[in-house]
Each structure stands twice: as C-alpha cells, then as structure tokens.
Amino acid sequence: MTSRPDITVVIRTEGLLLRADQGSEARPVQRWRRSWPDLPAALTHALSDGAGPVGRRVWVLDSGVWFGAIELSSGAVAGLSDKDLIEPAAYEAEALSDIKPADAVTEVQRRRMADLGDSFLVAQVKRSDMIAVTKAVRGARSRLAGISHPAGLAEALAPASPAIMEPDGSWRRLEFWSDSVVLVECVAGAVTLIPLGAVPQSDWRRALAPYLRGAEPVGQEQTLIEGAVKVRGGHQWRETTSPDNSAARWLAEDGVDDEDTGLPTWRLGDDDAATQFAAAWARCLAAEGASRTEGGPVLRPPSAQTERWTAVAVGVVVFLLALSTVLLQRSQGQEQYTVLQAQLDHAQGQQQVVTDRRARLRTLSSEVRSRERAVQALEQELDRFSRDWRTTAGVDRRVALAALMEAVGQLVDEDIVIRSLEHRMPWQSISGVASTPEAASRLASNLSRMLSTHWRVNPAQIEPKAGSGGVVWEFSILMEPVVDLRAPSREARR
C-alpha cells in the first residue's frame, strides 16, 4: 500500500502545472503542460489526477500571486508589528496589484536593510481564491500550509557539472517571472530575496548593476526563466572583476545573445529544469517544517479551530439577541420595544457614518504619505544640488551637461526628433524617434565620438512603432559619466 507523503507542493506558472511530493517514499514529479487561468481548478486537477495520495500538508506556489516591494512612511509604521502593517500595506499595494483591500488576503514582511531603512515585501491573493483553494485542499483530507509566489527558492539548482560550485556553497540566482525580476542569493549561509520591481521586458540591468557592484562574490551564478517569459536583450548578467570596470558597461548593453551559455540557465519550459525546480521546492519546504523561513511573505488560511470558535461566537450572539428581544417584548410591552428598535436603528446609522469617515481617513492618510515621500525626495534632490554646486564635481557636471547639449544641437538633423533629455544621477538618457534605425545608431556613434571626455555613450536601444505615416523607430541612448560626478573634490572635502 502506498504511504501518504508528509508534504505535497503544487506549482502553477505560465502554461505549466507541477506537483512534487516529499515523504518516506520517493515519487516522481508530475507535470501538466497546459494553461490554467483558474488557480482552484488547477489545484483540484493536480490533487486528483491519479498522482497518488495527497500529503498531510499542501503548499501552493503560484506565479499569479502578486508579490513585490512597497514603500511605507517611517513615521506611519513606527512601532507597528508585521501583523499591524497588513492594513496600510493592502491600501498601498492596491494601485500595483489591482486588488481592493477588502477583497484581498494580504501578508507583509519587514526587511531590515543596513543604511537603507526598512523594506516591505507584500504578497496578495484574492480572498475568493484563498477560500476556494482551502476548500479544495480540505476535500483531499489535507491541510493548506500556505500560498506564496514560487520566486526565492532557498537552494541552488544543481548544475550539470558539480565542479562549478565553490566549496563555500555561496550562490546567486536571477529569476525572471511574467511580471517581475527577482534576485536570490546565499552568502555565508544566509539566503536573501531582493525584488528588483521590473518586468523582464524593461531595462532590468539598470536596477541590477548598482547592487552587484557592492555585493559579495559568490561561488556560482545562475539564471531561472519562467516558461513563457521573453527577456529583452538576453538573460546573461554575470558581474566580472576586470580592472577597467567593463562589467558595468556589459550589464547596461542590449546586445547579449539570449542563447549565450555563459551562465547556468534553467528554463521552466524544459522538462528537466521544471522537474528539478519542483523537487527542490518540496525538499526545502519539508525541511522547514510547518512554516517557510526564507523567501517572500506567505498567505495562510485561518486555522480550523479559529473558524469553529468564530462560528460558535456568532451563534451565541445571535441567540442572545433573539432571547433579549423576546424578553423585552414580554416584559415592557410593544411600545417600549418600538422605542428601543428606533434607538438601535439610529445607532446603526451612526456606526455607518463612523465607518465612512474611517475609510475617508485612510484615503487621506495614504495621500499624505505619498506627498510626504514626494517632499522628502525634492528636499534630498535640492540638498544634493546645493552640495554639488559648491564643489568641483558640481562644476564638472555642468561642463559635461553643457557639452552634451552642444553636441545634441549639432548632430540632430531632419531624420531625428528628440523627445526628452532625462537626468537621473549619475546617468543621462536621450529618447526620441528616428526615420530609420541607422539614423539613431549614427547619432549614438557621433555622440560617443564627440563626448568621450565626459560621457560613456551606450549603443542606442531601438524599437519600431507603427504610426499614421508608416513605421518610425523609437530610440533611447543611455550615457554614464566618465568620472563620478556625485563625489566632492579633494579641495571641497577640506
């Protein structure tokens, strides 16, 4: 007789459903290549499609769970526990997850970041999905351990050659999911998950490069790609240790071959990679017991005992209300009962007024926090500008910007239309449209030649766009300063 496993892990991603069991008997990972737009239906299929007994505990990892980082005002969350943060986090995440707080099950996780303040990771799922998933798991006579996003596996995927791994076992993995890019690393035995907050089609290298420049070296770097995800510009991202800092330029380039095998890469569209991924998750969750100690926030259903006591409490309240109504009618007569009923209706109306005002207060509080962040950002920018203005670096920046503006004025012709010049310290970017892709590439090449003293000009990123007059070519050119224009000069530091 087949024994019941301790844990069953069901993973749903784009076009793929996986089930892995962990227990005393080894079982193969089950795979279904099919799109499952409805999470409860996918879970029911995985638990009942002839895959054997379901584990005592069931974990559901779904790439459709909204997962990301948000900002909360330090003054508004001071002294609050993670549980107390759920309500403000739900309101703050609504604009990103598109789930109303009242319709969402939300979990928040505070991360202490040295020198950067607190970071808040949030996971959300629709309450209706949580109820349906809990019902499906109970129908299989199991207990739902939690729902989470499959990002952040706290284990290095096994490379084809074990010799790739260094003896200390440190590793770093960049994961591309349908709506986000996530960095996971294990250094000195500590696993850290860092959402980069960008979809794979965006310039994720811009967010990744600054972190890698200050990160600890690891024994292995890996890439994980969800089956249906297309990564713009290639998925290779390794940080090199070349003395001329060529790694920073490489991370910003868009010409890396997507099929480059410079880094070990796992694509969940491949059966072997999907099997290894699901089995690794089952091992990790079984080793952690009833809770997930690493990775992002976990959404958990209310315990059965809590639900039973809630039902009992509601029943007692209803019974007492009914009993008090009968006694009141018998002892004081119908007239007094009518008066009390009117008072109760008035109290309920006042309660609704208070509820409406509380909701309005929450909305105003959210707006105040947003404006506080905007004011803080402007104050920081003004302070940085004031410091730079009094330093040699400030002079260097103005000289570099003046050279850039002069070069743009000389090089733009009838084939180029400049839409914006955007400055984000220390980068500068130019965006616009060109009649041909060659015109945009020629502009980037001429800028590189004329501004080599001040700027390191990257190749133009070009995309076609259909318009009423035919096809035009949108382009953007990213430039990095040759010297660090943010650092004060030696004389200014004195």
Disulfide bonds with the S-S distance in Angstrom:
none
